[in-house]
Amino acid sequence: MMSPTSTLSRALLGVLFLLVAASATATAQSDRLRGDASDDWLITGATVITVTGETLSDTDILVRDGTIADIGTGLSAPSGVETYDAAGMYVMPGIIDAHSHIAISSVNEATAPVTAEVGVGDVLDPYDINLYRALAGGVTTSHVMHGSANVIGGRNETIKHRYGHTDPAELRMEGAARTIKFALGENPTRVHGEGNNVVPRTRMGVERVIRDALTKARRYAAAKEAYENGDAAAPPEHSEQMEVLAGVLSGDVLVQCHSYRADEILMLIRVFDDFGVENYTFHHVNEGFKVAPELAKHNAGASVFSDWWAYKFEVYYSTAYNAAILTENGVTTSINSDSPELNRHLYHEAAKAQKYGGLTDRQALSLITINPARQLGIDDRVGSIDVGKDADLVVFDAHPLSVYAVAQRTYVDGVVRFDRENDPDDMRLRLDPEASVEDAFDWSSTGTRHGRCLQDVGRYGHGGTTFWQSGH
């Protein structure tokens, strides 16, 4: 006869089993496209571009449980593992877009110059078809960002393109570093200074907003530490905004800063020197080529466009050689899209750095793989093809820096999320039978090539004239 303790133990084990099974079932059911897809694969006979190591001819990659388990020649598929013949094709790490606004329903919380307390991770949209379209261009990870309406905006979110899942939480890259959006220049000055008549209206106001916010955060962190050490009777009143900015000071939250001009880039470097902030990345940074040695000296990253400029006054001074000059000066440099259309072509954007600057294949591909991974603090997981890393892979029918290259398959965590040969024509997850079919992308809808950085800002008045915010 069983003891009451034994009976209870078995009952608890049964409940635990049911909970685990229910959790697995719920996860599978949230994936409408690949719920029963395997994350075990043997990819054979490819030219494997590891990015951080050698390029390997006629090489196999074994994927187990969504992780790269082995790389070599003549590998055998374990029992039950499907084989994909990639002979004559090229396999490279999944592309990482360091600056994106896809898969979120809101971009800006433009109500104040500092809104560090909000985060775009709360408004993830797993139904966004742009996730799938990016997969078609080999993008497996995106850093989706708050907009540039604020001097200090909200927190960003690094996501995996697990398109098919309808649970927003499934998009989040577990364990990814926390990041926050800062913005310099015309966007915050015209939204808040011209639009609402509050600081900042000028670039000197932008600096003052940052210094004031970080000073408050330093005092908040000191008061909190004093209480924890028993030197204060009570902790400071909780502030989510101050918690995040204290994380910036401690290095737990990485700053990703919208910028263009060399003078404002140097300004923020000086501010961060004063507050001891390290490991940050400037985005757009069109005049970065002017201050490349200074960026390298401070270990500051640069995430740039390949050849976009002159779309507003502060971006008239630029060059297509920017990425190459930054790279040759030792700056960790990436090329991003900031676009729901250009993200499908990032491998072409990387190739431009060979035409304009003569970068090697490894240097050019690093711009869209390992370098953005380093900038985002996720290079231990993605960005190169190495044993133990996530099996985020893209298979091309030609060298990815060739204008003729077309992605054939894209794997995210070992699951085939894009398959050119087998996917149906319509991959939308949510359909309205009465809705018109949308264009893949209509540039005329914003009047610019990339218009989401000021989405949700609305309108502002200046000189008796009302303006609607759009553009970058």
Secondary structure, 3 states (H helix, E strand, C coil): CCCHHHHHHHHHHHHHHHHHHHHHHHHHHHECCCCCCCCCEEEEEEEEECCCCCEEEEEEEEEECCEEEEEECCCCCCCCCEEEECCCCEEEECEEEEEECCCECCCCCCCCCECCCCEHHHHECCCCCHHHHHHCCCEEEEEECCCCCCCEEEECEEEECCCCECCHHHHECCCCCEEEEEECCHHHHHHHHHHHCCCCCCHHHHHHHHHHHHHHHHHHHHHHHHHHCCCCCCCCCCCHHHHHHHHHHHCCEEEEEEECCHHHHHHHHHHHHHHCCCCCEEEECCCHHHHHHHHHHCCCEEEECCCCCCCCHHHCCCCCCHHHHHHHCCCCEEECCCCCCHHHHHHHHHHHHHHCCCCCHHHHHHCCCHHHHHHCCCCCCCCCCCCCCECCEEEECCCCCCCCCCEEEEEECCEEEEECCCCCCCCCCCCCCCCCCCCCCCHHHCCCCCCCCCCCCCEEEECCEEEECCCC
